[in-house]
């Protein structure tokens, strides 16, 4: 094959992998171990030179394609390198900076993260709520506080794109002091809602909260880390899906939750403020 044809085929297939990946160019370049300018040169076709063998191997391994396909020597994408297990179960240890969740967030930088929380979203909780919930679950307060701060710091990064979707009634139940929050004082619940409203306003549009009617829709808690993986929360463990199709299926499920939302992201802060303005003695109905 002529070197120019080889270069053209490689460039086309590199562009295809970039499109499939749902990554921006910076994140894609980082994933394969090169800088963005080098990736731009490869995509531009300004030169017929191919990247170093190490870069070719990194691209093939990262996106699970064969070198032959990448270079146009085969029409069969194949699979190269070690294949991850499509399903894993991971424990959720204390100390958020050392957990897989932190690693997965870091790997997904530059992609969209989709999150259905089990309760009040971690990064929107006050210290009082963190301490109260830590006492109920017997989990480390320091670990939970660290997780909250990590998520806030992560969300403030310019490359972050995070969507959260949850049932509206979770906030309404919280405001009324029902369920697990029946012993959380009304004054602290009000502070929590105002704190949430302020953060939602501050972090928008990098962080977007949507609320749907839980009577019409149901979802287990999970997080989708870009195109890479989804982690379903099951108590103190995560059911981790690494295969492409299950991740796409959960992504479609999440998108349907957003379509069904009756409180959209630009309205979420005002909704929290309205709940805070209401009088809800603990356990009221």
N, C-alpha and C positions, 0 to 999 in steps of 0.2 A: 504494500500500500504506500502511495506517495505521502511524504511527510506532511504536506499541506492538507491532504485529505484526513490524515490521522489527527492532526491538530483541530480541524473543523469538527470532526465527529466527537472528539473529546470535549470540545467547547459546548456543543449542542447537548451532550449528555450531562455535563456539569450544570448547565442551565436547567435541565430537567430535574436534576436532584435538588437544586436550589428551590425550584418552584414547589416540588413535592414536600420539601422539608418544613414549609411554613415558617422559615427563619428569615430574618433580614440578613444582609450581606455580612455585617459585622459578626453576628452570632454564628453564621455558617463558617466564616473564616476561622473563628476561634475553635469551632468544633473539629476542624481538620488540621489545626496547628499552623496556620499561616496568618499574615495580617491582611487587613481589608484591601490595601493597595495591591497586594500580590493577587488577591482574588479578582479584583477589578481588571487587572491586566490579563488574567486567564480568560475572563469572560468577554473582553473587548475584541479579541482576535488580532490585536496589534502585532503579535509575534506568532510564529509557527512553533516556537519552542514549547515543549511539554514541561510540566513541573517535575521536580525531583522525584525519584522513585519513592522516597519516604512519604512525600505528599500524596502520591497516587495510592500508596498502600493505606494511608490514613483515610482518604476519601472512600475507598472501597470498603474498609472495615467499618467506618462510621455509619455508612448508609447501606451496608449489607448487599453490595453488588460485587460482581466479579471484575477483575482487572481486564479480562478479555472484552467484556461488555463495555466497560468504561472507555477503552481505547478503540472500540469499533471492530474488534476482531471476532466478535460473536454477537448474535442477536438475542442470546439467552442471558438475562441479567445474572442468573445464578445467585449464589450466596457465598461470601468469603468470610474467613475469620471465624471466631467463636460466636455461636449464636446464643443469645441470652434465652433463658427459660421464659416462656410466654406468660407463666403465672408463678408468682412467688408470694410467700408470706413473711412479712418482716415485723419484728417487735418494735414498739415505740419507746425507746429508752429515755430517761430523763437527760436534760442538758441539750437544749435545742441546737446549739451550735455544733454538736457532735452527732446529730441524728441524720438519718437518711433524708428526712424532709428538707433540711437545710441544703444538703448536697443536691437534691432534686431541684430545688428552687434555683440554686446557682447554675446548674446545667441548663435550665430552661430560660435563663436570662436572654431577653431579646425576643421571646416568643410569648404568646398569650397563655396565661394561667387561668383556668376556670375552676371555681371552688364552690362546693355546696357544703356549708358548715353543719356540724351537729347541733350547735347552739348559737350563742352570740359569737360572731367572727372574732378570732383570736386577737387580731390587731386593733379591734375596736373596743376592747375591754379596759375598764379602769383598774387601778391597782386594787381597789376595794373588792371588785368583782373577781379578780384573779385570786385574791386571798380567800374569799368566800368559797369559790368553786374548788380551790385546792383543798380546803378543809373537808368538803363533801367527798371528793374522790381520793383523798389521801395521797395526792401527788405533790411533788415538790413545788412550793410556791415560787422559788427562785427559777426553776426550770420553766414554769409557765410564764413568769414575767419575762424571762429571756426570750421565749418564743414570741411573745407579744411585741417586744422591742425589735427583734429581728425582722418580723413581718412588716412593721412600720418602716424601718430603715430600707428594707428591700423595696417597698412600694414607692418610696421617695426617689429611687433611682430613675434617671430619665428614660431608660430603655424598658421600664416595667410596663406591662399591660395586663391588668388583672380584673377579671369579672367575678363577682360573687352573686349567687342566686339562692334565696332561702324563702321559706314560707313566711308570709306576713304575720300569721298568728303567733309565731315564735316571739316576735317583739311585743305583740299585744299581751301574750301570757306573761312575759317578763314584766311589762309595765304594771300588770295587776298583782304581781307577786304570787303567782300560782306555780304549781309543779315544784321543780328543784329550787326555785327562787322564793319559796314561801316564807323563809326566814331572813331574806335579804331586805333591809329596811327601805321604806318608801323613799326617804331622802336620798339614799344611795342609788336607788333605781332611777330617780330623776337625774341625779348627777351623771349616771351611766348613759342615759339617753341623750343628754345635752353634750356629753363628751363624744358620743358616737356621731351626733349631728355635726359637731365642729370638725371632726376628722373627715367625715364624708365630704364636707364642703372643701376642706383643705386639700385632700388627696385627689379629688375629681379633676380631670377625667382619667388619670392614671389608674385609679381604683374606682370601680363602678359597682354599686350594690343594686340588685333588682329584687323585688319582693313579689311572690306569686301567691295565689289563693291555695292554701294547703288542703282545702276541701275538694278542689278540682284536680290537683296534681300531687304526686308523691315522689320523693327522691330519698335514697340513702345518702349519707354524707360521703363525698369523694372530692379529690382534686385531680385535675388533668394538667400535666406539665408539658405544655406545647404538644409536639407530635410524638414525644418520646415515651411517655408512660402515664398511667392513671393509677392512683392509690385510693382504694376504698377503705374507709375507716371502720374498723370492727372492734370497738373497745380499745384494748391496749395493743392492738396489732393492725397492720395494714395488709390488705389483699392487693398485691401489685400486679397490674396488667402491663406487659411490655410489648405484646404483639400489636401490629398496626390496626387490624380490624376491630378488636375490642375498644381500642382507644378512640377510633373514629365513631364507633357506636355510642360510646358515652358522650363524646363531643356533640353528636346529633341530639342526644337526650338533653344535654345542657342547653343547647340552642333552642330546643322546644320549650324548656322552662322559661327562658328569657322572653320568647314570643308570647307566652301566656302571662307574663308579669302584669300586674295592675298598678304597681308602683315602680316607675322607671328610675334609672340611675340619677337623673337630674332632680327627681322628686324625693329621693330617699332621705336627705338631710331634713327637709321640711316635715316629712312624716314622723321622724324621730322627735323633732321639736314639738309637734302637736301632741304626741304621746306624753312627753315630759310635762306639758302644760296641764294635763288632766290630773285629777286627784284619784289615786288608786291606793287606798289603804291595803296593807298586806292581806292576801287571800280574798280580795273583793272579786265580785263576779260582774 
